[in-house]
Amino acid sequence: MPLPPSDSSTHATASADSVSTREKVGLGAGKVVVEGSHLTLHVLVSPIYNVTMGVNPALLGNVVFIQRIWDAMLDPIIGQFSDNFRSRWGRRLPLIAVSALPLALLFAALWWFPRAASEHALFLHLLVVSLAFYVAHSLFAMPLAGLTLEATDDYHERTRLMGFMQAFGFGFQILSQWIFPLTQTSLFVDAFSGLRWVTGGCAAVFFIAGLLPVFLCRERHYTRVAARQPSLSLLASLRAVRGNRPFLTLLAARFTVSFTYNIVSFLVFYMNVYYVFGGDLKGSAIAFGFVGSSYHVAAIFGSLLLYPWLTRRLGKKRVFQLAAAVLMAGCLSKLFLYQPGRPWLQFYVVIANGLSASGMGLIAGAMLGDIADYDEWQTGFRREALFSAVLSWFDKAGMAVGALLGSRLLNWIGFDAKLGAQSAHTLELMKFSYFLAPFLGALIALLLIRRYPLDESRAYSIKADLTARRAATA
């Protein structure tokens, strides 16, 4: 079916399409659980398992690769399950309710390993517990994603909602940057006790926040559309996804950014400890916390203020391209602003990364709502969770392959944690790698997203047609 024609008229958000503060808080709390648990795991793996416990980074790379592939495989299956699930309470909220406690407990278990565990035992502990954790994580995240996409039918309200939710997620991630430094302080008997107390506190937060969407949110499309549609097989839904041109364009751009960024994403820790601080782990911990916090403060600013304002004026496609250009500028600055003994010079790099990540993530999430409407307009079916799951699959597949290559990268450039300070040759290769991969990925994504066809006017034309269809069906 061809796209409806575009026009130059401006559109205002109807009051019926506005998301209440109550629902925004519920969805934002869910975002804290999804992003906070996953990214805290990502932040802690290298300093705990590699630097503190001495696990080979190649082994950790294998674990992260398996985690990402496993997580990516789960998302479409659970997303489709959520789209087909039927109950008196809906298809999203019951799944969120039953997954909150297992997710929190398994997150805490990730860091509850024996003090004298061997490298092999630590490898197995991290692998087995993390695979179980990601089952609970996907069972929570995919229904929440579907609930988010159906919260509003409005082009601009989707952007504002995604910005609000991202701000919640990035807000918790500010705290996550201080988890490792906090475990190193004199507040606890030793680092092991600190690790267990701090991560246990995080698990309690995830459980409480995970229940808030159940009590504060509603399923907007369940009774009027989803409850009446038949169950669909995963293969049938994936075939429909394959014919969705706007979605394929977004997938290609997001995968490229995710893959290239994650080849070197973990190097932010190693660049601080070994390039800037010469191998001084404790000395770099506080600076690393401030650096990570500045990333998330910039991301919150972009999510709440900058990108919703820009999207209103430029449209989603151009703002995605702008965020990719910001990432390219930040990558170029790495070559000049990372200097030994001068940690504060890198703040521009980190702020640029935070602004670009929040921009591309926000716009991709806001585009998904328009894409789900386009899919219903084409096929007559609502499958929000599946679209979120497939986008998540491509994101995580990019992360998995990137992390696998990145873990090998440390060995290829001659990194050895046992040496403490690294050779000048290794450090220069580390810095160049940190610049090149994400720069190329952002450039390719900027060019790919040019083919995205759903502008504001087309999105509102589709919305009007769907409203008329639903009224006729009712």
Beta strands, then each sheet from edge to edge (+ up, - down):
end
